[in-house]
Amino acid sequence: MKGHPQQSIEFLKNEGRVNWHDETLWWVRQRRDNAAHGLTEWERLREKASEIKDYTLSHLDELLLNFEEKAIQNGIRVHWAGDAKEHNQIVHRILKEKKIDFVVKSKSMLTEECGLNHFLEEQGIEVIDTDLGERIVQWMQQKPSHIVLPAIHLKKGDIGAVFTEKLGLPQTNDAQVLTEAARQDMRKYFVASKVALTGVNFGLAKEGAFVVCTNEGNADMGVHIADVHIASMGIEKLIPKQEHLGVFLRLLARSATGQPITTYSSHFRSPSPGKEIHLILVDNGRSAILGKPDFRSSLKCIRCGACMNTCPVFRKTGGHSYESVIPGPIGAILSPHKDPVRYKSLPFASSLCGSCTAVCPVKIDIDKQLYLWRQELSKKDNMGRAAHFLAGEILASPSWFNFGSRSFYFFHKKFPALVNRLLKPFTGKRPLPEAAPQTFREWYKKNA
Ligand code: SF4
């Protein structure tokens, strides 16, 4: 683990890539704005979604039990997983019972979080990611860099080269040709697969049903051909009833890509005759976040990615620099719950401009939580605490302040290269401007 600052430096070395990554995501953000401005009730929808999620989180225990009961009545086999390991073992057990050696999987950030692909591959089971972006990063042995646009860090030329290597396709940047080649290649896996894995976008507590949203139809293709559907769902994905779904579906696609609705919003209530649906309800640290009043609203997230597209830090440094499954502003407040040491740099990867909070369709106070995390993490940082103490003492005393600022001015004017070298860990690539010919106090004394 290098940490966000170091990874960002790597990303920033390729200025061309930084610029198009920034511009592409800003274009997606603008599409989101256009779509949002097209609905006069947009702010009311956000408010409503936030309230529904508030209600859900404060009644999660009873809603989950109700959901389980109804789902079982509908013929769905429900499993509970306390953590990632348990989730993976449940999936493996089902696959082993069915003597399965490969599965098709649509995009699911939860299975990424659980490290499912890696786990199954260690058990000798091949996983074919069927979302096009996920398939590309899987071929390249990379992680998704964005939760909605997993291959957004790659240019068409990079993708064309992978298709040449993996499918023998002549090098091309034509997106239509590449997509068609992926579709033809994928088809043989769909047809042969006995088990399909999906994530879950929304669980409907009253109905005991769930909804999976995709733009490519790959989840539906996998699930309808296979005999067994295994769906992995974070316990926070619940909403009280189907009646509430419209609020979220209207917000989700508009916030994610600027589309009025996701191309496929597929509802699963009960298995077709002769088929099975297994639903795995996963906690993996969510209950612990629920128990923290300042941070619990982060569980409202519907994984639209809008906070990433708008974040100036994310756009300029790329998703991989976060080194966490969920990158960007929401990742920066979720990941330290899992490991505050490993992810200690993430809450500082923000200008605290609040743009993430302004676009979030479920009104999560992301910037406030980033700031709270900084305070939490600073308590554990002895160097930081000492620096803050020293700064507090100097700023509180006019004589120390005058002495400090005069000394700094003197050294900066006389030895600018040395001062810049000493400050480089803080100033990075941006050296201090040349010292002014006189201090403000000197100027004030002469001119006031
Ligand atoms: S925090 Fe909000 S904006 Fe960011 S991914 Fe989640 S729902 Fe979308």
Boltz pocket constraint, residues with backbone or C-beta under 6 A from the ligand:
constraints:
  - pocket:
      binder: B
      contacts: [[A, 255], [A, 300], [A, 301], [A, 302], [A, 303], [A, 304], [A, 305], [A, 306], [A, 307], [A, 308], [A, 330], [A, 356], [A, 359], [A, 360], [A, 361], [A, 362], [A, 363], [A, 364], [A, 366]]
      max_distance: 6.0
